[in-house]
Amino acid sequence: MSKQLQDAYIVAATRTPIGKAPRGMFRTVRPDDLLVRVIQSAMSQVPGLDPKLIEDAIVGCSFPEAEAGLNMARNAVLLAGLPNTVGGVTVNRFCASGITAVAMAADRIRVGQADVMIAGGAESMSMVPMMGHHPSINIRAFADENIGMAYGMGLTAEKVATQWKVTREMQDQFALESHQKAIAAQQAGEFDDETTSVEVIERVPDLASGEIVVKTRSVNRDEGARADSTLAALGKLKPVFAAKGSVTAGNSSQTSDGAGALILVSEKILKQFNLTPLARFASFAVRGVPPEIMGIGPKEAIPLACRAAGITQDQIDWFELNEAFAAQSLAVIQDLGLDPAKVNPLGGAIALGHPLGATGAIRSATVIHALRRRNLKYGMVTMCVGTGMGAAGIFERM
């Protein structure tokens, strides 16, 4: 007998500030500790909710090894002080790991197998670098029919720029606007509701006394946005992936550290604990594309997610389109005819940073709070994914 799907609602959504890697403010902070912080913060936003009702914590991470290894999700649940009955699983879909975690948590509720779930993401690119500590690519990925799998991210961005005729000038202008929007958003307090401050402990040797001095400071602002960014400065940067290319460090996303967490519940829990939902998780879609042009992935996932939610693309009021590279972001905007005013109104990963597997959860917190502040209805989190995928999730303000 078929059973009607039920809705999954978000009752808390928060994130850490995003730190620059590898020498930024979170360079000495473990990713599981960042995750613990946001889980505890999210739980504090629903004080009446019984934590014993939480079925599982699903957490995204692109490189789940070393400090991010050993099933970080379960370890963070325990370190956060939640009951031993709460499970934990770490999932990996590279840059879409965080939004995939949210979708998986929502699905557990939608099919009636859980009433309360935690979803999130955490990544420290300071401690676990891109590709991890011991990358090992299957040699068959370099065969002619599979060669796209072997392309580095930057080369795929160059291919997208060439195929979609995205010029260097267009990319640099897009990057500048990302910084400008992010700085304006910070000054206006746009990120305040979604951000959980983090206490950073630093130990510095005092050479005079021979003792270790412990310094503690609270950080609550993203580290990457630059108020001094200019077209002239961006234009002086050399291509980093192809000698005659157009993709530079300035028009690419920043390597970063950060974490985000959401609490999702069923309608039964809303009524039982008299909770006010922030949003409903409306739909999720993922679609593969040729690996060598992986950046175009969102153009395939966005229409599918809209169809699954029963809405049109024009009904989306806010797109959090992850800026892996300006080239791919512009190609997606161009190909789907997205309204630029609706895309990353507060800046994106070029300015704010991209902590890989955490980004989907972080940008979910951004869009959920933005919809409420601006009285908008539908928001989307979407991104390209390494090895050739696009993912998109839709939230509806309640």
Buried (B, 14 or more C-beta within 10 A) or exposed (E): EEEEEBBBBBBBBBBBBBBBBBEBBBBEBBBBBBBBBBBBBBBEBBEEBEBEBBBBBBBBBBBBBBBBBEBBBBBBBEBBEBEEEBBBBBBBBBBBBBBBBBBBBBBBBBEEEBBBBBBBBBBBBBBBBBEBEEEEEEEEBEEEEEEBBBBEBBBBBBBBBBEBEBEBEBBBBBBBBBBBBBBBBBEEEBBEBBBBBBEBEEEEEEEEEEEEEEEEEEBEEBBBBBEEBEEEEBEEBEBEBBEEBBBBBBBBBBBBBBBBBBBBBBBEBBEBBEBEBBBBBBBBBBBBBBBBBBBBBBBBBBBBBBEBBEBEBEEBBBBBBBBBBBBBBBBBBBBBEBEEEBBBBBBBBBBBBBBBBBBBBBBBBBBBBBBBBEEBBBBBBBBBBBBBBBBBBBBBBB
